Amino acid sequence: MNDSRLSVSIRERTARIAIIGQGYVGLPLAVEFARAGFSVVGVDTDLDRVGALQAGQTHTPDLASEDLIALIRLGRYEATADLSVLERSDVVIICVPTPLRKSKDPDISFVVAAGTEVAARYQPGQLVVLESTTYPETTEGLLLPIFQARGAKVGEDFFLAFSPERIDPANPTFKVGDIPKVVGGVTPACTRLAASLYGQIVPRVHEVSSPKVAELAKLYENVFRNVNIALANEFALMCRRLGASTKEVIDAAATKPFGFMPFYPGPGIGGHCIPVDPLYLSWKLRLDGYESRFIALADEINRAMPSYVVEVTAEALNRQRRCLNGARILALGVAYKRGVGDIRESPALEILGKLREAGADVSYADPRVPSVVIDGVLLKATELTAEGLTSSDCVLILTDHPEFDYRQIVELAPLVVDTRSATWGIPARPGKVVSL
Ligand SMILES: NC(=O)c1ccc[n+]([C@@H]2O[C@H](COP(=O)([O-])OP(=O)(O)OC[C@H]3O[C@@H](n4cnc5c(N)ncnc54)[C@H](O)[C@@H]3O)[C@@H](O)[C@H]2O)c1
């Protein structure tokens, strides 16, 4: 299939699409293309995940099982671990993880493994797009050579582009199909084809001059978020010293209709993206002898938040003549953010560990996370009950899940430490609710 044939099959939505990695990013993307009429195969090395998807079970909060089952029945979506489907695909999109190593350096091994699998089965005329967030020059410096080693000429034999994924799991306003895509191809033909592909499912495609620009755009978005969260977190420390409510101050500032975007403090940062992606950029620059100061400072402030939350909790208990050692603490929410069951990099895990270390008797409730392992010990979620609230010494809100009844929590718990401003505006006697 050459450039123009692929272009026609994309426009006619007959191009066969394979999406490697069926996680939080790959699955919603696959479903969006399937809904648009394409025939999509979701490829994953995790056999349990593939089995669940084949049975129509989804793991992301944004996709109902009925919707997946309907697409499977229509023959528009199938999940497989069989890599030979790549040979029969016109388009291959790579959505595999890009975590950090223990040393906090990028772990790019999943991208290399996926790229190697695709290149080994590469078919003339294929379009390959990398969506995983990664450091600048991954597409051209790492992926491209894997294909070139097989004698494939980019822009002629095959087409290669980077298009960052911007999905925000559990965001009810912006789903995959609502968010503009940035696309940067290795050659103009690569950009054109990738832009045409995404133009089938999103309202707007923004073309840039190279994969590097697209890689950097994604990193800048997440550095922006990371730095602003750090600013809100440090601002919370300042407000506490000055005896003001951070939430009240930020809400007031947010009434300015231009030049201000509110970010709120929290127990730290979590998830697969915001704590991780900035370090991909700083790592890359360090290779060139440059230290990215904003990223380092924001990382330092955000990573200090779990200790700060423990300190605030200990102080709040102290004011009630209790000490952390032996206190019954009921943590609400361990997922890294509202409405998801994802605990990757969740600051709640560190906080639970530190509380246990200090001798607290810790339990947790999270309707989306049935169990967690803290320092090698398995903790099972408890139901959030009136009895559980009244019998605790302190209820610690770590994730503001929509399922929690915050009025009841404030009413029944003897002490509430709220790291998410979830109880803001709910009347309580002085000193009962302590917020960041
Ligand atoms: N989660 C988010 O909110 C989000 C948002 C935007 C961008 N991203 C980026 O998207 C990428 C994927 O993130 P995710 O959250 O979907 O990860 P995930 O862990 O939820 O899913 C990745 C999937 O890829 C599979 N996989 C790994 N190696 C594979 C291989 N060689 N072949 C086939 N399957 C393989 C895993 O089994 C897993 O199911 C990352 O780079 C991440 O930074 C994530």
PDBQT file of the ligand as one rigid body, heavy atoms in Angstrom, charges set to zero:
ROOT
HETATM    1  N1  LIG A 501      -2.698   6.963  31.735  1.00  0.00    +0.000 N 
HETATM    2  C1  LIG A 501      -2.836   8.191  31.278  1.00  0.00    +0.000 C 
HETATM    3  O1  LIG A 501      -3.667   8.960  31.780  1.00  0.00    +0.000 OA
HETATM    4  C2  LIG A 501      -2.005   8.695  30.122  1.00  0.00    +0.000 A 
HETATM    5  C3  LIG A 501      -2.368   9.900  29.493  1.00  0.00    +0.000 A 
HETATM    6  C4  LIG A 501      -1.619  10.359  28.421  1.00  0.00    +0.000 A 
HETATM    7  C5  LIG A 501      -0.485   9.644  28.018  1.00  0.00    +0.000 A 
HETATM    8  N2  LIG A 501      -0.135   8.485  28.662  1.00  0.00    +0.000 N 
HETATM    9  C6  LIG A 501       1.032   7.747  28.165  1.00  0.00    +0.000 C 
HETATM   10  O2  LIG A 501       0.575   6.657  27.391  1.00  0.00    +0.000 OA
HETATM   11  C7  LIG A 501       1.450   5.522  27.525  1.00  0.00    +0.000 C 
HETATM   12  C8  LIG A 501       0.665   4.328  28.000  1.00  0.00    +0.000 C 
HETATM   13  O3  LIG A 501       0.122   4.582  29.279  1.00  0.00    +0.000 OA
HETATM   14  P1  LIG A 501      -1.054   3.748  29.903  1.00  0.00    +0.000 P 
HETATM   15  O4  LIG A 501      -1.517   4.498  31.108  1.00  0.00    +0.000 OA
HETATM   16  O5  LIG A 501      -2.047   3.378  28.849  1.00  0.00    +0.000 OA
HETATM   17  O6  LIG A 501      -0.272   2.429  30.355  1.00  0.00    +0.000 OA
HETATM   18  P2  LIG A 501      -0.939   1.039  30.829  1.00  0.00    +0.000 P 
HETATM   19  O7  LIG A 501       0.057   0.394  31.711  1.00  0.00    +0.000 OA
HETATM   20  O8  LIG A 501      -2.324   1.299  31.341  1.00  0.00    +0.000 OA
HETATM   21  O9  LIG A 501      -1.101   0.210  29.492  1.00  0.00    +0.000 OA
HETATM   22  C9  LIG A 501      -0.025  -0.209  28.730  1.00  0.00    +0.000 C 
HETATM   23  C10 LIG A 501      -0.341  -1.583  28.171  1.00  0.00    +0.000 C 
HETATM   24  O10 LIG A 501       0.710  -1.926  27.264  1.00  0.00    +0.000 OA
HETATM   25  C11 LIG A 501       0.936  -3.335  27.386  1.00  0.00    +0.000 C 
HETATM   26  N3  LIG A 501       2.242  -3.630  26.825  1.00  0.00    +0.000 N 
HETATM   27  C12 LIG A 501       3.466  -3.365  27.343  1.00  0.00    +0.000 A 
HETATM   28  N4  LIG A 501       4.422  -3.739  26.481  1.00  0.00    +0.000 NA
HETATM   29  C13 LIG A 501       3.808  -4.264  25.394  1.00  0.00    +0.000 A 
HETATM   30  C14 LIG A 501       4.259  -4.821  24.165  1.00  0.00    +0.000 A 
HETATM   31  N5  LIG A 501       5.558  -4.880  23.861  1.00  0.00    +0.000 N 
HETATM   32  N6  LIG A 501       3.333  -5.259  23.285  1.00  0.00    +0.000 NA
HETATM   33  C15 LIG A 501       2.021  -5.192  23.587  1.00  0.00    +0.000 A 
HETATM   34  N7  LIG A 501       1.537  -4.673  24.720  1.00  0.00    +0.000 NA
HETATM   35  C16 LIG A 501       2.422  -4.199  25.613  1.00  0.00    +0.000 A 
HETATM   36  C17 LIG A 501       0.763  -3.612  28.857  1.00  0.00    +0.000 C 
HETATM   37  O11 LIG A 501       0.484  -4.967  29.094  1.00  0.00    +0.000 OA
HETATM   38  C18 LIG A 501      -0.416  -2.693  29.211  1.00  0.00    +0.000 C 
HETATM   39  O12 LIG A 501      -1.658  -3.365  29.083  1.00  0.00    +0.000 OA
HETATM   40  C19 LIG A 501       2.541   5.987  28.488  1.00  0.00    +0.000 C 
HETATM   41  O13 LIG A 501       3.608   6.481  27.761  1.00  0.00    +0.000 OA
HETATM   42  C20 LIG A 501       1.885   7.122  29.248  1.00  0.00    +0.000 C 
HETATM   43  O14 LIG A 501       2.834   8.037  29.747  1.00  0.00    +0.000 OA
HETATM   44  C21 LIG A 501      -0.888   7.976  29.682  1.00  0.00    +0.000 A 
ENDROOT
TORSDOF 0
